[in-house]
Amino acid sequence: MIPMINSLPNLAFFKEIYEGYYQKIYHYVYSCLLNRQDAEDVTSEIFFAIWDNLDRYDQKRGKLSTWIGTIARHRVQDFWKKAYIGREILTEEIPDCAVEPKYFHSENDSLKQSENIQLYLMFQRLSLKERDFLELRYGLELKNEEIAELLGISRDAVRVRYDRLLKKCRQLLTAILSKKF
């Protein structure tokens, strides 16, 4: 049974959720948005939403990881919608040529490692939907059954989509590796 809202046991339950899921949620959000500051902001929003809705979680209706994954996914989608509606691109800001990977160091020190640059470049070439799908599996570590429940599709559809996406990722990484950095 889930503790009552605003009770001490509820605070302990939230702390358990925060400690158990923070890294997974942050990595999920970052891989979807590919921006550290936005990922931190959206991750905070997700945990506020979890706290605000903690009394609504019902173990009988699904696993905790699926419930948290649903909240995270909706917050990321809300961010994308706001970003799309409020976007403004000035023509002088559009580069004449592709941005070289050597500029990625300002985003995060981890991008100095060539493997991380390769993954970053691969993720940029995936659609938002594809990145989201991979992050449900690897970022939030959801199982096929949980992803199927979250997306409202069959477990077999999840497996097929996952297999196709892994094949695409291998092709993208091969293409990226064939180019010189």
VMD Tcl script that draws the C-alpha trace (Angstrom):
set ca {
  {0.00 0.00 0.00}
  {1.25 3.48 -0.89}
  {1.60 5.94 2.01}
  {-0.78 8.88 2.43}
  {0.17 12.26 0.93}
  {2.01 14.71 3.20}
  {2.86 11.99 5.68}
  {6.31 11.05 6.89}
  {6.12 7.60 5.26}
  {5.22 9.34 1.98}
  {8.38 11.42 2.23}
  {10.42 8.26 2.81}
  {8.76 6.61 -0.21}
  {9.53 9.65 -2.37}
  {13.14 9.65 -1.17}
  {13.38 5.98 -2.16}
  {12.00 6.81 -5.62}
  {14.35 9.77 -6.03}
  {17.44 7.80 -5.05}
  {16.45 4.80 -7.17}
  {15.37 6.63 -10.31}
  {17.18 9.97 -10.52}
  {20.10 8.77 -12.66}
  {17.85 6.75 -14.97}
  {15.42 9.62 -15.49}
  {18.17 12.19 -16.02}
  {19.89 10.00 -18.63}
  {16.55 9.34 -20.34}
  {15.74 13.06 -20.51}
  {19.25 14.04 -21.59}
  {19.29 11.55 -24.43}
  {15.93 12.86 -25.61}
  {16.85 16.56 -25.41}
  {20.64 16.42 -25.92}
  {21.08 19.49 -23.74}
  {22.33 19.39 -20.15}
  {20.49 22.44 -18.83}
  {17.17 21.45 -20.40}
  {17.62 17.90 -19.11}
  {18.20 19.16 -15.57}
  {15.11 21.39 -15.75}
  {12.84 18.68 -17.15}
  {14.17 16.11 -14.66}
  {13.25 18.48 -11.83}
  {9.77 18.90 -13.31}
  {9.40 15.13 -13.45}
  {10.21 14.73 -9.76}
  {7.83 17.55 -8.83}
  {5.13 15.73 -10.83}
  {5.95 12.44 -9.09}
  {5.66 14.13 -5.69}
  {2.43 15.91 -6.63}
  {0.86 12.68 -7.89}
  {2.32 10.18 -5.45}
  {-1.06 9.56 -3.85}
  {-2.45 8.56 -7.27}
  {-0.04 5.69 -7.83}
  {-1.82 2.35 -7.52}
  {0.25 -0.85 -7.50}
  {-2.74 -2.78 -8.81}
  {-2.79 -0.75 -12.03}
  {0.88 -1.21 -12.93}
  {4.49 -1.25 -11.89}
  {6.13 1.77 -10.29}
  {8.73 1.93 -13.08}
  {6.00 2.12 -15.73}
  {4.17 4.86 -13.83}
  {7.37 6.89 -13.45}
  {8.26 6.25 -17.09}
  {4.88 7.57 -18.17}
  {5.35 10.79 -16.20}
  {8.87 11.23 -17.58}
  {7.77 10.60 -21.13}
  {4.89 13.10 -20.90}
  {7.17 15.80 -19.47}
  {9.68 15.31 -22.28}
  {6.87 15.49 -24.85}
  {5.55 18.65 -23.20}
  {9.03 20.17 -23.47}
  {9.23 19.28 -27.17}
  {5.82 20.85 -27.81}
  {6.77 24.07 -26.01}
  {10.13 24.19 -27.78}
  {8.51 23.65 -31.18}
  {5.84 26.29 -30.63}
  {8.28 28.85 -29.24}
  {11.12 28.24 -31.64}
  {12.68 31.14 -33.46}
  {15.59 30.71 -35.81}
  {17.49 33.70 -37.07}
  {19.07 33.18 -40.48}
  {22.44 34.46 -39.29}
  {22.49 31.73 -36.63}
  {22.25 28.93 -39.18}
  {25.73 27.61 -39.94}
  {26.84 27.43 -43.56}
  {28.39 24.03 -42.98}
  {28.06 21.18 -40.51}
  {29.28 21.86 -36.99}
  {32.52 20.04 -36.30}
  {32.61 17.62 -33.33}
  {35.49 19.61 -31.81}
  {32.93 22.17 -30.62}
  {30.99 19.64 -28.56}
  {33.27 20.01 -25.53}
  {31.25 22.96 -24.26}
  {28.19 20.74 -23.66}
  {29.86 18.24 -21.40}
  {33.37 17.04 -20.60}
  {32.31 13.49 -21.42}
  {31.99 14.47 -25.06}
  {35.78 14.74 -25.21}
  {35.88 10.94 -25.46}
  {35.55 9.74 -29.03}
  {33.03 6.99 -28.16}
  {30.72 9.53 -26.60}
  {31.03 11.84 -29.58}
  {30.10 8.94 -31.84}
  {27.04 8.15 -29.74}
  {26.09 11.82 -29.63}
  {26.30 12.01 -33.43}
  {24.27 8.83 -33.76}
  {21.57 10.12 -31.40}
  {21.36 13.35 -33.41}
  {20.51 11.30 -36.49}
  {17.70 9.42 -34.76}
  {14.20 10.83 -34.62}
  {12.80 11.99 -31.30}
  {10.53 8.95 -31.30}
  {13.48 6.61 -31.86}
  {15.56 8.23 -29.11}
  {12.62 8.04 -26.76}
  {12.16 4.33 -27.50}
  {15.83 3.52 -26.87}
  {15.84 5.50 -23.66}
  {12.81 3.68 -22.32}
  {14.84 0.50 -22.72}
  {18.31 1.67 -21.68}
  {17.76 4.91 -19.78}
  {14.81 3.88 -17.65}
  {15.69 0.19 -17.98}
  {12.12 -0.83 -18.72}
  {11.43 -4.36 -19.92}
  {9.56 -5.10 -23.16}
  {6.34 -5.72 -21.23}
  {6.60 -2.36 -19.49}
  {7.39 -0.53 -22.73}
  {4.45 -2.26 -24.41}
  {2.15 -1.15 -21.62}
  {3.50 2.39 -21.68}
  {3.19 2.77 -25.46}
  {-0.05 0.82 -25.79}
  {1.40 -1.74 -28.21}
  {2.06 -5.48 -28.06}
  {5.21 -7.00 -26.63}
  {6.00 -8.43 -30.07}
  {5.71 -4.95 -31.61}
  {8.19 -3.68 -29.04}
  {10.62 -6.49 -29.92}
  {10.33 -5.81 -33.66}
  {10.73 -2.05 -33.21}
  {13.71 -2.61 -30.95}
  {15.39 -4.98 -33.44}
  {14.89 -2.54 -36.32}
  {16.19 0.36 -34.28}
  {19.31 -1.53 -33.22}
  {19.98 -2.36 -36.87}
  {19.61 1.32 -37.77}
  {21.95 2.33 -34.92}
  {24.60 -0.13 -36.13}
  {24.33 1.34 -39.65}
  {24.60 4.90 -38.32}
  {27.63 4.07 -36.19}
  {29.30 2.37 -39.16}
  {28.72 5.49 -41.24}
  {30.00 7.74 -38.45}
  {33.09 5.60 -37.88}
  {33.93 5.64 -41.57}
  {34.30 9.44 -41.41}
  {37.33 11.04 -39.79}
  {36.89 13.24 -36.74}
}
mol new
graphics top color blue
foreach p $ca { graphics top sphere $p radius 0.5 }
foreach p [lrange $ca 0 end-1] q [lrange $ca 1 end] { graphics top cylinder $p $q radius 0.2 }
display resetview
